[in-house]
Amino acid sequence: MPERNYLPLFIDMSSKKVLIFGGGKVGERKALLFKDFAPVTVISASFTENLNKCSDEIDLIESDISDLTISQIEDFVKDSFIVITATNNPELNEKIGEIAERSGALVNSVNLAGDLIIPSVIRQDPVLLGISTMGNSPALSKFIRLELEKVITPAYGQMAKLQDECRDILKERISEESGRKTILWEILENREIWDAFAVSYEKAYNIAYNIMLEHFEDN
């Protein structure tokens, strides 16, 4: 098998089908991650309680995967962008993965190195972080995520929104890009703004706006 060379990417998944074989805990974890980004289908003889609770968001197909023929699997994986094999049968996972790859889908397997690795994700919209140990230690990926979540708080998402708003205002008032960057960094590094997010976005915005006004007056 050729050496894998993974590249972290952000992909628009809004219209790309994700198909998961296996409705156990692993399949549940993958489905709950993807359901906020893409249409998800899970095929399994049974489903976890959490998957059943999400049946309005996730398409659940009840079927004994081990009884599926090659033709039936081909029909299921057709038009899928990502196929995840999460059954408790390694040989079955490998079989499904091979069929999915022939159909042109990207494959993620719980047993083997596949076309893609699904990272642990921290989401503070619009800030999105993916964490991976390239399959070497899922536990470490989770540990890193839990540690980073103590730092990457909702304030980071609010700061991203604030930076976007401030950049639009600055484009109208300051022609030099270097000047705009200097002000945006000043806002980023202002501790009072970060603390203000805990009160309200409006308070943080007002502090940032006053910083921009000072520069406008200087010009």
Secondary structure as the mmCIF struct_conf table of DSSP 4:
data_model
#
loop_
_struct_conf.conf_type_id
_struct_conf.id
_struct_conf.beg_label_comp_id
_struct_conf.beg_label_asym_id
_struct_conf.beg_label_seq_id
_struct_conf.end_label_comp_id
_struct_conf.end_label_asym_id
_struct_conf.end_label_seq_id
HELX_LH_PP_P HELX_LH_PP_P1 PRO A 2 ARG A 4
TURN_TY1_P TURN_TY1_P1 SER A 14 SER A 15
STRN STRN1 LYS A 17 PHE A 21
BEND BEND1 GLY A 24 GLY A 24
HELX_RH_AL_P HELX_RH_AL_P1 LYS A 25 PHE A 34
TURN_TY1_P TURN_TY1_P2 LYS A 35 PHE A 37
BEND BEND2 ALA A 38 ALA A 38
STRN STRN2 VAL A 40 SER A 44
BEND BEND3 ALA A 45 SER A 46
HELX_RH_AL_P HELX_RH_AL_P2 GLU A 49 LYS A 53
TURN_TY1_P TURN_TY1_P3 CYS A 54 GLU A 57
BEND BEND4 ILE A 58 ILE A 58
STRN STRN3 ASP A 59 GLU A 62
HELX_RH_3T_P HELX_RH_3T_P1 ILE A 65 ASP A 67
HELX_RH_AL_P HELX_RH_AL_P3 ILE A 70 VAL A 77
TURN_TY1_P TURN_TY1_P4 LYS A 78 ASP A 79
STRN STRN4 SER A 80 THR A 85
BEND BEND5 ASN A 88 ASN A 88
HELX_RH_AL_P HELX_RH_AL_P4 PRO A 90 ARG A 102
TURN_TY1_P TURN_TY1_P5 SER A 103 GLY A 104
STRN STRN5 LEU A 106 SER A 109
BEND BEND6 VAL A 110 LEU A 112
BEND BEND7 ASP A 115 ASP A 115
HELX_LH_PP_P HELX_LH_PP_P2 ILE A 118 PRO A 119
STRN STRN6 SER A 120 GLN A 124
TURN_TY1_P TURN_TY1_P6 ASP A 125 PRO A 126
STRN STRN7 VAL A 127 ILE A 131
TURN_TY1_P TURN_TY1_P7 MET A 134 GLY A 135
BEND BEND8 ASN A 136 ASN A 136
HELX_RH_AL_P HELX_RH_AL_P5 PRO A 138 GLU A 149
TURN_TY1_P TURN_TY1_P8 LYS A 150 VAL A 151
BEND BEND9 ILE A 152 ILE A 152
HELX_RH_AL_P HELX_RH_AL_P6 PRO A 154 ARG A 173
HELX_RH_AL_P HELX_RH_AL_P7 GLU A 177 LEU A 188
TURN_TY1_P TURN_TY1_P9 GLU A 189 GLU A 189
HELX_RH_AL_P HELX_RH_AL_P8 ARG A 191 ALA A 196
TURN_TY1_P TURN_TY1_P10 PHE A 197 VAL A 199
HELX_RH_AL_P HELX_RH_AL_P9 TYR A 201 ASP A 218
#
